[in-house]
Structure formats: C-alpha cells, structure tokens
C-alpha cells in the first residue's frame, strides 16, 4: 500500500504556465459585475420557483433582469467582452 505522502510531489505539482495571465485576470475582473448580476437574477428565479409570483415578486424579477441587461450593456460598451 502506497501512502499519499510519497506521491505528494506528483499530486501537488503545479506548472507555472497553468496560472492565468494578467490579461485573463483583467477580463475576469471586468466581467465580475455581470457575473454578480446574473447570480442575483438566478437567486431571484430560484426563490420564485416554489410559489406563485405576486406583484412584488414580479417587480423583483424584472429589476434583477434589468440589472443583468445593464451590466451586459456596460461590458459591451467598454469593449471588454469582445475577446474570444
């Protein structure tokens, strides 16, 4: 039986070229507001799945969707989302 300790070097080996570049990190940071808005919208939709939506719930869902659209527009206007 081999212990994991003997294989620690192989298991934890990490090549420096696997790390994200500065440009990739900047792109992730530029998309962070959009990601946060999408997560918030998803949370809203999940919260409304198990019950019928009333007027306040409908407004909450619309506001969350509007924040996603605003974040997408802001990202598109900066040109950060054009890569790939």
C-alpha distances in whole Angstrom, upper triangle without the diagonal:
4,7,10,12,11,12,15,17,17,17,20,22,25,28,31,33,31,33,37,40,43,45,42,42,45,45,43,45,48,47,46,49,49,45,46,49,47,45,48,50,47,46,50,50,47,49,52,50,50,54,57,58,61,63,61,58,59,61,57,56,58,58,54,55,58,55,53,56,57,54,54,57,57,54,56,58,56,55,51,50,52,49,47
4,7,8,7,8,11,14,13,13,16,18,22,24,28,30,28,30,33,36,39,41,39,38,42,42,40,42,45,44,43,47,46,43,44,47,45,43,46,48,45,45,49,48,46,48,51,49,50,53,56,57,60,62,60,57,58,59,56,54,57,56,52,53,56,53,51,54,55,51,51,55,54,51,53,56,53,52,49,48,49,46,44
4,5,6,7,9,12,12,12,14,17,20,23,26,28,27,28,32,35,37,40,37,36,40,41,38,40,43,42,41,44,44,41,42,45,44,41,44,46,43,43,47,47,44,46,49,47,48,51,55,55,58,60,58,55,56,57,53,52,55,54,50,51,54,51,49,52,53,49,50,53,52,49,51,54,52,51,47,46,48,45,43
4,5,5,6,10,10,8,11,13,17,20,23,25,23,25,28,31,34,36,33,33,36,37,34,36,40,39,37,41,41,37,38,42,40,38,41,43,40,40,43,43,41,43,46,45,45,49,52,52,55,57,55,52,53,54,50,49,52,51,47,48,50,48,45,48,49,46,46,49,48,45,48,50,48,47,43,43,44,41,39
4,5,5,8,10,9,11,13,16,20,22,25,23,25,28,31,33,36,34,33,37,37,35,37,40,39,38,41,42,39,39,43,42,39,42,44,42,41,45,46,43,45,48,47,48,51,54,54,57,59,56,53,55,55,52,51,53,52,48,49,52,49,47,50,50,47,47,50,49,46,49,51,48,48,44,43,45,42,41
4,6,8,9,10,11,13,17,19,22,25,24,25,29,32,34,37,35,34,38,39,36,38,42,41,40,43,44,41,42,45,44,41,44,47,44,44,48,48,45,48,51,49,50,54,57,57,60,61,59,56,57,58,54,53,55,54,51,52,54,51,49,52,52,49,49,52,51,48,50,52,50,49,45,45,46,43,41
4,6,5,6,9,10,14,16,20,22,20,22,26,29,31,34,31,31,35,35,33,35,39,38,37,41,41,37,39,42,41,39,42,44,41,41,45,45,43,45,48,47,48,51,54,54,57,59,56,53,55,55,52,50,53,52,48,49,51,48,46,48,49,46,45,49,48,44,47,49,47,45,42,41,42,39,37
4,5,5,6,8,11,15,17,20,19,20,23,26,29,31,29,29,32,33,31,33,36,35,34,38,38,35,36,40,38,36,39,42,39,39,43,43,41,43,46,45,46,50,53,53,55,57,54,51,53,53,50,48,50,49,46,46,49,46,43,46,47,43,43,47,45,42,44,47,44,43,39,39,41,37,36
4,6,5,6,9,12,15,17,17,18,22,24,27,30,28,27,31,32,30,32,35,35,34,38,38,35,37,40,39,37,40,42,40,41,44,45,43,45,48,47,48,52,54,54,57,58,56,53,54,54,51,49,51,50,46,47,49,46,44,46,47,43,43,46,45,41,44,46,43,42,38,38,39,36,35
4,6,5,9,11,15,17,15,18,21,24,27,29,27,27,31,31,29,32,35,34,34,37,37,34,36,39,38,36,39,41,39,40,43,43,41,44,47,46,47,50,53,53,56,57,55,52,53,53,50,48,50,49,45,46,48,45,43,45,46,42,42,45,44,40,42,45,42,41,37,37,38,34,33
4,6,9,12,15,17,15,17,20,23,26,28,26,25,29,29,27,30,33,32,31,35,35,32,33,36,35,33,36,38,36,36,40,40,38,40,43,42,43,47,50,49,52,54,51,48,49,50,46,45,47,46,42,43,45,42,40,42,43,40,39,43,42,38,40,43,41,39,36,35,36,33,32
4,6,10,12,15,13,14,18,21,23,26,23,23,27,27,25,27,30,30,29,33,33,30,31,35,34,32,35,37,35,35,39,39,37,40,43,42,43,47,49,49,52,53,50,47,49,49,45,44,46,45,41,42,44,41,38,41,42,38,38,41,40,36,39,41,38,37,34,33,35,32,30
4,7,10,12,11,13,16,19,22,24,22,22,26,27,25,27,30,30,29,33,34,31,32,36,35,33,36,38,36,37,41,41,39,42,45,44,46,49,51,51,54,54,52,49,50,50,47,45,47,46,42,43,44,41,39,41,42,38,38,41,40,36,38,41,38,36,33,33,34,30,29
4,6,9,7,9,13,15,18,20,19,18,22,23,22,24,27,27,26,30,30,28,30,33,32,31,34,36,34,35,39,39,38,40,43,42,44,47,50,49,52,52,50,47,48,48,44,43,44,43,40,40,41,39,36,38,39,35,35,38,36,33,35,37,34,33,29,29,30,27,26
4,5,6,8,11,13,17,19,17,18,21,22,21,23,26,26,26,30,31,28,30,34,33,32,35,37,35,36,40,40,39,42,44,44,46,49,51,50,53,53,51,48,49,49,45,44,45,44,40,40,42,39,36,38,39,35,34,37,35,32,34,36,33,31,28,28,29,25,24
4,5,6,9,10,13,16,15,15,18,20,19,21,24,24,25,28,29,27,29,32,32,31,34,36,35,36,39,40,39,42,44,44,46,49,51,50,52,53,50,48,48,48,45,43,44,43,39,39,40,37,35,37,37,33,33,35,33,30,32,34,30,29,26,26,27,23,23
4,5,8,9,12,14,13,14,17,18,18,20,22,23,24,27,28,26,28,31,30,30,33,35,34,35,39,39,38,41,43,43,46,48,50,49,52,52,49,47,47,47,44,42,43,41,38,38,39,36,33,35,35,31,31,33,32,28,29,31,28,27,23,24,24,20,20
4,7,9,12,14,12,13,16,17,16,19,21,21,21,25,25,23,26,29,27,27,30,32,31,32,35,36,35,38,40,40,42,45,47,46,48,49,46,44,44,44,41,39,40,39,35,35,36,34,31,33,33,29,29,31,30,27,28,30,28,26,22,22,23,20,19
4,6,9,11,10,10,13,14,13,15,18,19,19,23,23,21,23,26,26,25,28,30,29,31,34,34,34,36,39,39,41,44,46,44,47,47,45,42,42,42,39,37,38,37,33,33,34,31,29,31,31,27,27,29,28,24,26,28,25,24,20,21,22,19,18
4,7,8,6,6,10,11,10,12,15,15,16,20,20,18,21,24,23,23,26,28,27,29,32,32,32,34,37,37,40,42,44,42,44,44,42,40,40,39,36,35,35,34,31,30,31,28,26,28,27,24,23,26,24,21,23,24,22,20,17,17,18,15,15
4,5,5,6,9,10,11,12,14,16,17,20,21,20,22,25,25,25,28,30,29,31,34,34,35,37,39,39,42,45,46,44,46,46,44,41,41,40,38,36,36,35,32,32,32,29,27,28,28,24,23,25,23,20,22,23,20,19,15,17,17,14,15
4,5,5,6,9,10,10,12,14,15,18,20,19,21,24,24,25,27,29,29,31,33,34,35,37,39,40,42,44,46,44,46,45,43,41,40,39,36,35,35,33,31,31,31,28,26,27,26,22,22,24,21,18,20,21,18,17,14,16,17,14,16
4,5,5,6,9,10,10,12,14,17,18,18,20,22,23,24,26,28,28,30,32,33,34,36,38,38,41,43,44,42,44,43,41,39,39,37,35,34,33,32,29,29,28,26,24,24,24,20,20,21,19,16,17,18,15,14,11,12,13,10,12
4,5,5,6,9,10,11,12,16,16,15,18,20,20,21,24,25,25,27,29,30,30,33,35,35,38,40,42,40,42,41,39,37,37,36,33,31,32,30,27,27,27,24,22,23,23,19,18,20,19,15,17,19,16,14,11,12,13,10,11
4,5,5,6,9,10,11,14,15,14,16,19,19,20,22,24,24,25,28,29,30,32,34,34,37,39,41,39,41,40,38,36,36,34,32,30,31,29,26,26,26,23,21,23,22,18,18,20,18,15,18,19,16,16,12,13,15,13,14
4,5,5,6,9,10,13,14,14,16,18,19,20,22,24,24,26,28,29,30,32,34,35,38,40,41,38,40,39,37,35,35,33,31,30,30,28,25,25,25,22,20,21,20,16,16,18,16,13,15,16,13,12,9,11,13,12,14
4,5,5,6,9,11,12,12,14,16,17,18,20,22,22,24,26,27,28,30,32,33,36,38,38,36,38,37,35,33,33,31,29,27,27,26,23,22,22,20,17,18,18,14,14,16,14,10,12,14,11,10,7,8,10,9,11
4,5,5,6,10,10,9,12,14,14,15,18,19,19,21,23,24,25,27,29,30,33,35,36,34,36,35,33,31,31,30,27,25,26,24,21,21,21,18,16,18,18,14,14,16,14,11,14,16,14,13,10,10,13,11,13
4,5,5,8,10,10,11,14,15,15,17,19,20,21,23,25,26,27,29,31,34,35,36,34,36,35,32,30,30,29,26,25,25,23,20,21,21,17,16,18,17,13,14,16,13,11,14,15,13,13,10,11,14,14,16
4,6,7,8,10,11,13,14,16,17,19,20,22,23,25,26,28,29,31,34,35,36,33,35,34,31,30,29,28,25,24,24,22,19,19,19,16,14,15,14,10,11,12,10,7,11,12,9,10,7,8,12,12,14
4,6,5,6,9,10,11,12,14,15,17,18,20,21,23,24,26,27,30,32,32,30,32,31,29,27,26,25,23,21,21,19,17,16,16,13,11,13,12,9,9,11,10,7,10,12,11,11,8,8,11,12,13
4,5,5,6,9,10,10,12,14,15,16,18,20,21,22,24,26,29,30,31,29,30,30,27,25,25,24,21,20,21,18,16,16,16,13,12,14,13,9,11,14,12,10,13,15,13,14,11,11,15,15,17
4,5,5,6,9,10,11,12,14,15,17,18,20,21,23,25,27,29,29,27,28,27,24,23,23,21,18,18,18,15,13,13,13,9,9,11,10,6,9,11,9,9,12,14,13,14,12,12,16,17,19
4,5,5,6,9,10,10,12,14,15,16,18,20,21,23,26,27,27,25,27,26,24,22,21,20,17,16,16,14,11,11,11,8,6,9,9,5,6,9,9,8,11,13,13,14,12,11,14,15,17
4,5,5,6,9,10,10,12,14,15,16,18,20,21,24,26,27,25,27,26,24,22,21,21,18,16,17,16,12,12,14,11,8,11,12,9,10,13,13,11,14,16,16,16,14,12,16,16,17
4,5,5,6,9,10,11,12,14,15,16,19,20,23,24,25,23,25,24,22,20,20,19,16,15,16,14,11,12,13,10,9,12,12,9,11,14,14,13,16,18,17,19,16,15,19,20,21
4,5,5,6,9,10,11,12,14,15,17,19,22,23,23,20,22,21,19,17,17,16,13,12,12,10,7,8,9,6,5,9,9,7,9,12,12,12,15,17,17,18,17,15,19,20,21
4,5,5,6,9,10,11,12,14,15,17,20,21,22,20,22,21,20,17,17,16,14,11,13,12,8,8,10,8,6,9,11,9,10,13,14,13,15,18,18,19,17,15,19,20,20
4,5,5,6,9,10,10,12,14,15,18,20,21,19,22,22,19,17,17,17,14,12,14,13,9,11,13,11,9,13,14,12,13,17,17,16,19,21,21,22,20,18,21,22,22
4,5,5,6,9,10,11,13,14,17,18,19,17,19,19,16,14,14,14,10,10,12,10,7,9,11,9,9,12,13,12,14,17,17,17,20,22,22,23,21,20,24,25,25
4,5,5,6,9,10,11,12,16,17,17,15,17,17,15,12,12,12,9,7,9,9,5,6,9,8,7,11,12,12,13,16,17,17,19,21,22,23,22,20,23,24,25
4,5,5,6,9,10,11,14,15,17,15,18,18,17,13,14,15,12,9,12,12,9,9,13,12,10,14,16,15,15,19,20,19,21,24,24,25,23,21,24,25,25
4,6,5,6,9,10,12,14,16,14,17,18,15,12,14,14,11,10,13,13,9,11,14,13,13,16,18,17,18,21,22,21,24,26,27,28,26,24,27,28,28
4,5,5,6,9,11,12,13,11,13,14,12,8,10,11,7,6,10,10,7,9,12,12,12,15,17,17,18,21,22,22,24,26,27,28,27,25,28,29,30
4,5,5,6,10,11,12,10,13,14,13,9,10,12,9,7,10,12,9,10,13,14,13,16,18,18,19,21,23,23,25,27,28,29,27,25,28,29,29
4,5,5,8,10,12,12,15,17,15,12,13,15,12,10,14,15,12,13,17,17,16,19,21,20,21,24,25,25,27,30,30,31,29,27,30,31,30
4,6,7,8,10,10,12,14,13,9,12,13,11,10,14,14,12,14,17,17,17,20,22,22,23,26,27,27,29,31,32,33,31,29,33,33,33
4,6,6,7,6,9,12,11,7,9,12,10,9,12,14,12,14,17,18,17,20,22,22,23,26,27,28,29,32,33,34,32,30,33,34,34
4,6,8,8,12,15,14,11,12,15,13,11,15,17,15,16,19,20,19,22,24,24,25,27,29,29,31,33,34,35,33,31,34,35,34
4,7,9,12,16,15,12,14,17,15,14,18,20,18,19,22,23,23,25,27,28,28,31,32,33,34,37,38,38,37,34,37,38,37
4,6,9,13,13,10,12,15,14,14,17,19,18,19,22,23,23,25,27,28,29,31,33,33,35,37,39,39,38,36,39,40,39
4,6,10,11,9,10,13,13,13,15,18,18,18,21,23,23,24,27,28,29,31,32,33,34,37,38,39,38,36,39,40,40
4,7,8,5,6,10,10,9,12,14,14,15,18,19,20,22,24,25,26,28,29,31,32,34,35,37,36,34,36,38,38
4,6,5,6,9,10,11,12,14,15,17,18,20,21,23,24,26,27,29,30,32,33,35,36,38,37,35,38,40,40
4,5,5,6,9,10,11,12,14,15,16,18,20,21,22,24,26,27,28,30,31,33,35,36,36,34,37,39,40
4,5,5,6,9,10,10,12,14,15,16,19,20,21,23,24,25,27,29,30,31,33,35,34,33,36,38,39
4,5,5,6,9,10,11,12,14,15,17,18,20,21,23,24,26,27,29,30,32,33,33,31,34,36,36
4,5,5,6,9,10,11,12,14,16,17,18,20,21,22,24,26,27,28,30,32,31,29,32,34,35
4,5,5,6,9,10,10,12,14,15,16,18,20,21,22,24,25,26,28,30,30,28,31,34,34
4,5,5,6,9,10,11,13,14,15,17,19,20,21,23,24,26,27,29,28,27,30,32,33
4,5,5,6,9,10,11,12,14,15,17,18,20,21,23,24,26,27,27,25,28,30,30
4,5,5,6,9,10,10,12,14,15,16,18,20,21,22,24,26,26,24,27,29,30
4,5,5,6,9,10,10,12,14,15,16,18,20,21,23,24,24,23,26,28,29
4,5,5,6,9,10,11,13,14,15,17,18,20,21,23,22,21,24,26,27
4,5,5,6,9,10,11,12,14,15,16,18,20,21,21,19,22,24,25
4,5,5,6,9,10,10,12,14,15,16,18,20,20,19,21,24,25
4,5,5,6,9,10,10,12,14,15,17,18,18,17,20,22,24
4,5,5,6,9,10,10,12,14,15,17,16,14,17,19,21
4,5,5,6,9,10,10,12,14,15,15,14,16,19,20
4,5,5,6,9,10,10,12,14,15,14,17,19,21
4,5,5,6,9,10,11,13,12,11,14,17,19
4,5,5,6,9,10,11,10,9,12,14,16
4,5,5,6,9,10,11,10,12,15,18
4,5,5,6,9,9,10,12,15,18
4,5,5,6,6,6,9,12,14
4,5,5,7,6,7,11,13
4,5,8,9,10,13,16
4,5,8,9,12,15
4,6,6,8,12
4,6,7,10
4,6,8
4,7
4
